[in-house]
Amino acid sequence: MIYTEKSGIYKKYLKGGINVKVDKIIKNAIIYTANRDCPLASALAVKDGRFVYVGDEAGLSDCEGEVTDLGGKFIIPGIIDSHVHVTIPVGFEYADPGPRVECDGKQAALDFMADYIKKNPGEKRYRFNMEKKILNGEDIVKEELDAICPGAELIIQEAEGHSIWVNSRILARHGITDDTPDPIPGLAIYVREDGHVTGNCIEGAAEIPIILDSSMELTDEQVDAALQRWIDFSVTYGVSCVFDAGLPGDSTFHEKVYKRLCELDRQGKLPVYIDGSLVVDAERDAEEGLKELKRFRDTYNTEHLKVHTMKIFMDGTQKIHTAAMVTPYADVHTTGTTAFSAEGIAELLKNLNEANLDLHLHTVGERASRTVLDGVELARKELGDSFHVRVTCAHLEIEDDADLDRFAKLGVFANFTPWWHADDPKVSASWLGEERSRKQFRCKTVWDTGALVAWSSDNITFEDLTNWNPYLGMEVGMTRLRTEKTRVSEYNRTEAVFPPEDERMSIEEMLLGYTINGAKQLGIEARKGSIEVGKDADFLVFDNNLLTAEKEGFSYNLPRDVYFCGKKVN
């Protein structure tokens, strides 16, 4: 069987009786194509970086070229990780979060940091990393940090990366006073007591510019070195395409990194396709953000870097109660805030639709995604069949029952981060309550409604690339466990299947979500995401058959050969 396009050069190449000179022929393989109509094949041929034949070995009679007999080895399309961060980690590469504070209680944490500062005098800035939960309900204020660090800057990054504590010197450096307005009221805020800023800064619009405030001082060589570490990882693991989910706050550093990516691509040093974005922080910034996005689209446009998507952080995280909920948190009677209203989303979508641009949103809480769905519904009612914006809700940690089938009905893409889908529900029960804590990450339910579901890794540092591993995402997506067999640190292991157990996915569903579904989310399915005639020849060769591999320990899989646009890159 020959799989061809209905028209075009590839069909002409392979009409019966014509011998076509090709660059590479592979036979005797088990090829998972990610083409739902023809999921399996045994042979393929590549010419000029694209597949010109996919099918059985009999059809190879029309092709002439170098032949590789794979002896039954397994092939899949290149991995598409459809929500990562490329620019933020470059900054973090040179902004070490410092020692981890693992004490019990606020005073013990302050004593730990004071002792560290005393033993390491003379630093311009001291950095620490800390889980907020160790404060046992208390909070740290700038006066306490000033007391233990009077002569230098001090910053504590909350472990999730969505909030910080800083002393007065850092507030002064950034001109933050009691009169400074919150970047996004109710979401990205400077915490205050009696009208005075405390030094606790919540969410990305407030904290990224502070954490990465020295990033613009990085040389091109430093930026390139950080990017190369990520590129090397991507090649090793067979990640051939990513969606870069952007950098909140000032986009100056984001643009600096995109300039370097363009230059690397021009030099032939970017064997990963990057679908880029620009972050808009708040509804009030939408008009100006749209102008900037259009500029990014026109400016940063090389063979393997395209920008056509606006990114919005609709809410925050559950742990620090900035995820927007329908039902209040169990421990604090608040519901969080969204960056845009439904009406604001609808208006934005109409403008994006006119500009032929797309929208991708961070949506952790149930009200964040509901607001987006409501906005899409409003826009679709007004625009009708002319509506063509690709809208993606990412993370989807918790969904209200009433919204689970709306992704399919409204054509909204659901992007989950499956390596998160393993935890102890008792932890989140402290803020969600018992019932809601056992109804998180309902990806199988959303999948079964007919919605298009894609998978991603979502990390903000290159420090430890373990969790960027797509085969880790596949394993946890299938098991909702992280055991001693899983390729993670002991710290990340779990003891039982994370409920609901029936939300576990099959290997075929994981592969589809990491290939063709990701391509559809990004609007590049005509070129990438499956092994089909006419598409870019991005494919991976494995010694073992992933379709029959053990689920536990799946995270240790690695491709032996990685091809990007027909060239072996590993």
C-alpha positions in Angstrom: 0.0 0.0 0.0 1.3 3.5 -0.9 0.1 6.4 1.2 0.1 9.5 -0.9 -1.4 13.0 -1.0 -4.3 13.6 -3.3 -2.1 15.8 -5.4 1.4 17.1 -5.6 5.0 16.1 -6.3 5.0 13.1 -4.0 2.2 11.4 -5.8 3.9 12.1 -9.1 7.1 10.6 -7.8 5.4 7.3 -7.0 3.2 6.6 -9.9 3.6 3.0 -11.0 6.6 2.2 -13.1 8.7 5.2 -12.3 11.9 4.6 -10.3 12.5 7.5 -7.9 15.9 8.4 -6.6 15.5 8.9 -2.8 17.9 9.7 0.0 17.0 6.9 2.3 15.0 3.7 2.4 14.1 1.9 5.6 12.5 -1.5 5.5 11.8 -4.4 7.9 10.6 -2.1 10.6 7.5 -1.7 12.8 6.4 1.8 12.0 3.8 3.5 14.2 2.7 6.3 11.9 0.3 8.2 14.2 -1.9 8.3 11.2 -5.2 7.0 12.5 -6.3 5.8 9.1 -3.1 3.7 8.5 -1.4 3.4 11.9 1.2 0.8 11.0 3.6 0.3 8.2 6.8 -1.6 7.6 8.8 0.6 5.2 9.4 4.2 4.4 11.5 6.4 2.0 12.8 9.9 2.4 13.8 12.5 -0.2 14.8 16.1 0.4 13.9 15.9 4.1 10.3 14.6 3.6 8.6 11.2 3.5 7.9 10.2 -0.1 6.7 6.7 0.7 5.1 5.0 3.7 3.7 1.5 3.4 4.7 -2.1 3.0 7.9 -3.3 1.4 6.3 -4.2 -1.9 5.8 -0.5 -2.7 9.5 0.1 -2.4 10.0 -1.2 -5.9 9.4 2.3 -7.2 12.3 3.7 -5.1 16.0 3.7 -5.6 18.5 4.7 -2.8 20.4 3.7 0.3 18.6 0.9 2.0 18.6 0.2 5.8 17.1 -3.1 7.1 16.1 -2.4 10.6 15.5 -6.1 11.5 12.1 -5.4 13.2 13.1 -2.3 15.1 10.4 0.2 16.1 9.8 3.7 14.6 7.6 6.5 15.8 7.3 10.2 14.6 9.4 12.8 16.4 8.1 13.8 19.8 6.1 17.1 20.0 6.2 18.6 23.5 3.4 21.1 23.2 4.0 23.2 26.4 7.5 23.9 27.6 9.5 27.0 28.5 12.6 27.8 26.4 13.4 31.4 27.4 12.7 31.3 31.1 15.2 28.5 31.8 18.0 30.3 30.0 17.7 33.0 32.6 17.5 30.5 35.5 20.7 28.9 34.1 22.6 31.9 35.5 20.3 32.6 38.4 20.9 29.8 40.8 18.0 29.5 43.2 20.4 28.7 46.0 20.2 26.2 48.8 16.9 24.6 49.6 15.4 25.5 52.9 13.9 22.4 54.5 13.2 23.4 58.0 10.1 23.2 60.2 8.6 26.6 60.9 9.4 30.2 60.1 12.0 30.8 62.8 14.0 27.7 61.8 13.9 28.8 58.2 15.2 32.3 59.2 17.9 30.8 61.4 19.0 28.5 58.5 19.3 31.4 56.1 21.1 33.6 58.7 23.6 30.9 59.3 24.2 30.4 55.6 24.8 34.2 55.1 27.2 34.3 58.0 29.2 31.4 56.6 29.2 32.9 53.1 29.9 36.6 53.6 30.4 39.2 50.9 27.7 38.1 48.4 25.8 40.8 46.5 22.6 38.7 46.5 21.7 35.7 48.5 19.2 33.2 47.0 17.2 30.5 48.7 14.5 28.0 47.5 11.7 27.0 49.9 8.3 25.4 50.0 5.7 27.7 51.5 4.2 24.9 53.5 7.2 24.7 55.9 6.1 28.1 57.3 3.2 26.3 58.9 0.7 29.0 58.1 2.9 31.9 59.0 4.5 34.3 56.5 7.9 36.1 56.2 8.1 39.8 55.9 10.8 42.1 54.5 11.8 43.4 58.0 12.7 39.9 59.1 14.8 39.4 56.0 16.4 42.8 56.5 17.4 41.7 60.0 19.3 38.6 58.8 20.7 40.2 55.7 21.2 44.0 56.3 24.1 44.5 53.8 23.0 42.6 50.7 20.0 41.6 48.6 18.0 38.5 49.6 15.5 36.6 47.6 13.6 33.4 48.5 11.9 31.6 45.6 8.9 29.5 46.4 9.5 26.0 45.1 6.7 26.1 42.5 8.2 29.2 40.9 5.1 31.4 41.3 6.0 33.6 44.3 9.0 35.0 46.1 9.9 36.8 49.3 12.5 39.6 49.1 14.1 42.1 51.4 13.9 45.9 51.2 17.1 46.2 49.1 15.4 44.3 46.2 12.2 46.3 46.6 14.2 49.5 46.3 16.2 48.2 43.3 12.9 47.7 41.4 11.2 50.8 42.7 8.4 48.9 44.5 6.8 51.0 47.2 3.6 51.0 49.2 2.1 53.1 46.3 3.1 50.7 43.5 -0.1 49.2 41.9 -0.4 45.4 41.7 0.4 44.2 38.1 -2.9 42.1 38.0 -5.1 42.9 41.0 -6.1 39.7 42.8 -3.6 37.5 40.8 -0.2 39.1 40.4 0.2 41.1 43.5 2.6 42.7 46.1 1.2 41.3 49.4 0.4 44.1 51.8 -0.3 44.4 55.5 -2.0 47.6 56.7 -1.2 49.1 53.3 2.5 48.3 53.4 4.3 45.9 51.0 5.6 43.0 52.9 8.2 41.7 50.4 6.1 38.8 49.3 5.4 39.0 45.6 2.9 36.7 44.0 2.8 35.3 40.5 4.8 35.7 37.3 4.1 39.3 36.4 5.6 40.4 39.7 8.4 37.8 40.3 10.0 36.9 37.0 11.4 40.4 36.4 12.9 40.3 39.8 14.3 36.8 39.7 15.7 37.3 36.2 16.6 40.9 36.6 20.3 40.3 35.7 19.5 38.2 32.6 20.0 41.1 30.1 23.6 41.2 31.2 24.2 37.7 29.7 26.4 37.5 26.7 25.3 35.8 23.4 27.7 33.0 24.2 26.1 32.4 27.6 22.6 32.3 26.1 23.8 29.9 23.4 25.5 27.7 25.9 22.2 27.3 27.9 20.2 26.7 24.8 22.7 24.1 23.6 22.2 22.0 26.8 18.5 22.0 26.1 19.0 21.2 22.3 21.3 18.3 23.2 18.7 16.9 25.6 16.0 17.3 22.9 18.0 15.5 20.3 18.9 12.7 22.8 15.3 12.1 23.7 13.9 12.6 20.2 11.9 15.8 20.9 11.7 17.4 17.4 9.2 20.1 18.1 8.1 22.2 21.1 5.7 25.0 21.9 7.5 27.7 24.0 5.0 29.0 26.5 6.8 32.3 26.9 8.0 34.5 29.7 5.6 36.7 31.8 6.3 40.3 32.5 8.8 42.4 30.5 9.5 40.5 27.2 12.9 42.1 26.7 14.8 39.0 27.8 12.4 36.7 25.9 13.2 38.7 22.7 16.9 38.4 23.5 16.7 34.6 23.5 14.6 34.5 20.3 17.3 36.5 18.5 19.8 33.9 19.5 17.5 31.1 18.4 17.1 32.7 15.0 20.8 33.0 14.7 21.4 29.4 15.7 18.8 28.4 13.0 20.5 30.5 10.4 23.8 28.6 11.3 22.1 25.3 10.9 22.3 24.6 14.6 18.7 24.2 15.6 17.5 20.6 15.0 14.2 21.4 16.9 11.2 23.2 15.6 10.1 25.9 18.0 6.6 27.2 17.9 6.9 30.5 19.9 4.6 32.8 21.7 4.4 36.2 23.4 2.9 36.5 26.9 0.2 39.1 27.6 -0.3 39.6 31.3 -3.7 41.2 31.7 -6.8 42.2 29.9 -5.9 45.8 29.9 -2.7 45.0 27.9 -4.5 43.0 25.2 -4.4 45.7 22.5 -0.8 46.5 22.9 0.1 42.8 23.3 -1.5 42.1 20.0 0.6 44.7 18.3 3.7 43.2 19.9 2.7 39.7 18.9 2.4 40.7 15.3 5.9 42.3 15.5 7.3 39.1 16.9 5.6 37.1 14.2 7.2 39.2 11.5 10.6 39.5 13.2 11.3 36.0 14.5 10.5 33.9 11.5 13.1 31.3 10.4 12.8 27.8 9.1 12.5 26.3 12.6 11.2 29.2 14.7 7.7 30.6 14.1 5.6 32.9 16.4 1.9 33.0 16.0 0.4 32.5 19.5 -0.5 34.7 22.4 0.0 33.2 25.8 -2.0 34.2 28.9 -1.5 33.1 32.5 -5.2 32.9 33.3 -4.5 32.0 36.9 -1.8 30.6 39.1 -1.3 27.5 41.3 -3.3 25.6 43.8 -0.6 25.6 46.5 -0.5 29.3 46.9 -4.2 29.7 46.2 -3.9 31.7 43.0 -5.5 29.0 40.8 -9.0 30.3 40.0 -11.7 28.0 41.4 -15.5 27.7 41.0 -15.9 26.5 44.6 -13.8 28.2 47.3 -10.7 26.5 48.7 -11.3 24.3 51.7 -8.7 26.1 53.9 -9.2 29.7 52.9 -12.5 31.1 51.7 -11.3 32.5 48.5 -11.7 31.4 44.8 -8.7 33.1 43.1 -8.9 35.5 40.2 -8.6 35.2 36.4 -6.4 37.5 34.3 -9.2 38.0 31.8 -13.0 37.9 32.0 -15.1 35.8 29.6 -16.0 38.9 27.7 -12.4 40.0 27.5 -11.4 36.6 26.1 -14.2 36.8 23.5 -13.0 40.3 22.4 -9.4 39.1 22.2 -10.5 36.1 20.2 -12.2 38.3 17.6 -9.0 40.3 17.2 -6.8 37.2 17.0 -9.2 35.7 14.5 -8.8 38.7 12.3 -5.0 38.6 12.6 -4.8 34.9 12.0 -3.2 34.3 15.4 -3.8 31.7 18.1 -4.3 31.6 21.8 -2.7 29.4 24.5 -3.6 29.7 28.2 -2.3 28.5 31.5 -5.5 27.2 33.2 -4.9 25.3 36.5 -8.2 26.0 38.3 -11.7 25.0 37.2 -12.8 28.6 36.9 -9.9 29.6 34.7 -10.7 27.1 32.0 -14.5 27.7 32.4 -13.9 31.4 31.8 -11.9 30.6 28.6 -14.6 28.2 27.4 -17.3 30.8 28.1 -15.3 33.3 26.1 -14.9 30.9 23.2 -18.6 30.3 23.2 -19.3 34.0 23.0 -16.8 34.5 20.2 -18.1 31.5 18.2 -21.7 32.8 18.5 -20.7 36.1 17.0 -18.2 34.9 14.3 -19.9 31.6 13.3 -18.0 29.5 10.7 -15.4 32.2 10.3 -13.9 31.5 13.7 -10.6 29.7 13.2 -8.4 30.6 16.3 -6.7 27.5 17.8 -7.4 27.9 21.5 -5.5 25.7 24.0 -6.1 25.3 27.7 -2.9 24.0 29.4 -2.5 21.9 32.6 -6.2 21.5 33.6 -5.4 20.2 37.1 -9.1 20.4 38.1 -12.3 20.7 36.0 -15.9 21.1 37.1 -18.1 18.2 35.9 -20.2 20.6 33.9 -17.2 21.6 31.7 -15.7 18.3 30.8 -17.5 17.9 27.5 -17.2 21.5 26.5 -13.7 21.2 25.1 -14.9 18.9 22.3 -18.1 20.9 21.7 -16.2 24.2 21.4 -13.1 22.9 19.6 -10.8 23.9 22.4 -7.5 21.9 22.7 -6.8 20.3 26.1 -3.1 20.2 27.0 -2.2 18.1 30.1 1.2 17.8 31.8 1.1 14.0 32.5 4.2 13.6 34.7 2.2 15.6 37.3 -0.5 13.0 37.3 0.9 11.2 40.3 0.7 12.5 43.8 -0.8 11.9 47.2 -4.4 13.2 47.2 -4.1 13.8 50.9 -1.7 16.7 50.2 -4.1 18.6 48.0 -7.1 17.6 50.2 -5.8 20.2 52.7 -6.8 23.0 50.3 -9.3 21.3 47.9 -11.1 19.1 50.3 -11.3 15.4 50.1 -13.8 15.1 47.2 -12.2 17.5 44.8 -8.6 16.3 45.6 -9.6 12.8 44.2 -11.0 14.2 40.9 -7.9 15.9 39.4 -6.3 15.5 35.9 -9.3 13.9 34.3 -7.6 13.6 30.9 -9.1 10.3 29.9 -12.6 11.7 30.5 -11.9 14.7 28.3 -10.2 12.5 25.7 -13.3 10.2 25.5 -15.6 13.2 24.8 -13.8 13.6 21.5 -11.7 16.6 22.5 -8.2 16.8 21.1 -5.8 16.2 23.9 -2.0 16.8 23.8 0.8 16.2 26.3 3.6 18.4 27.6 6.3 18.6 30.2 6.2 22.3 31.4 9.4 23.1 33.2 11.1 26.4 33.9 14.7 25.4 34.4 17.4 23.4 32.6 19.1 22.7 35.9 17.7 19.1 36.0 16.2 18.0 32.7 14.9 14.7 34.2 11.3 16.0 34.2 11.5 17.1 30.6 11.6 13.5 29.6 8.6 12.7 27.4 8.8 9.0 28.2 8.4 9.9 31.9 5.2 11.8 30.8 4.1 8.7 29.0 4.8 6.4 31.9 2.9 8.5 34.5 0.1 9.1 32.0 -0.4 5.3 31.8 0.2 4.5 35.5 -0.5 7.6 37.6 2.4 6.4 39.6 6.1 7.2 40.1 7.8 4.2 41.6 11.4 3.0 42.1 11.2 1.8 38.5 10.5 5.3 37.3 13.2 7.6 36.0 12.8 10.3 38.7 14.5 11.3 41.9 13.5 9.4 45.0 11.9 12.7 46.2 9.3 12.4 43.4 8.1 8.9 44.0 4.6 8.0 45.0 3.1 5.1 46.9 -0.3 4.6 45.2 -2.2 5.2 42.0 -3.4 8.8 41.9 -7.2 8.9 41.7 -9.3 8.6 39.6 -7.7 5.3 38.5 -9.8 5.2 35.4 -8.1 8.3 34.1 -5.0 6.3 33.1 -4.3 6.4 29.4 -3.1 3.7 26.9 0.3 3.8 25.2 -1.4 4.5 21.9 -3.2 7.6 23.5 0.1 8.8 24.9 1.9 8.4 21.6 -0.9 10.3 19.7 -0.9 13.1 22.3 2.9 13.5 21.9 2.8 13.5 18.1 -0.1 14.2 15.8 -2.3 15.8 18.4 0.5 18.2 19.4 0.9 19.1 15.8 -2.8 19.8 15.4 -2.7 22.0 18.5 0.1 24.0 16.9 -1.4 24.1 13.5 1.5 22.3 11.8 -0.2 19.0 11.2 0.4 19.4 7.4 4.1 19.2 8.0 4.7 17.3 11.3 3.2 14.9 13.9 2.9 11.7 11.8 4.8 9.6 9.3 2.9 10.3 6.1 3.9 11.1 2.6 4.7 14.8 2.1 5.5 15.5 5.8 8.9 16.4 7.3 10.9 13.2 7.9 11.1 13.6 11.7 11.2 10.1 13.2 12.8 8.0 16.0 14.1 4.4 15.9 13.9 2.3 19.1 15.4 -1.2 19.7 12.1 -2.2 21.5 8.5 -2.0 20.5 7.0 0.8 22.6 3.5 -0.5 22.0 4.2 -3.6 24.0 6.8 -2.2 26.5 6.2 -2.5 30.3 4.4 0.6 31.6 6.4 0.8 34.8 9.9 1.8 33.8 8.7 3.2 30.5 10.5 6.4 31.3 13.9 4.7 30.7 13.2 4.3 27.0 15.4 6.3 24.6 15.6 6.3 20.8 18.8 4.8 19.3 18.5 7.0 16.1 16.9 10.4 15.8 16.0 12.0 12.4 15.1 15.6 11.9 13.9 16.6 8.5 15.5 13.4 7.1 18.9 13.9 8.7 20.3 11.8 11.6 21.1 14.3 14.3 22.2 12.1 17.2 
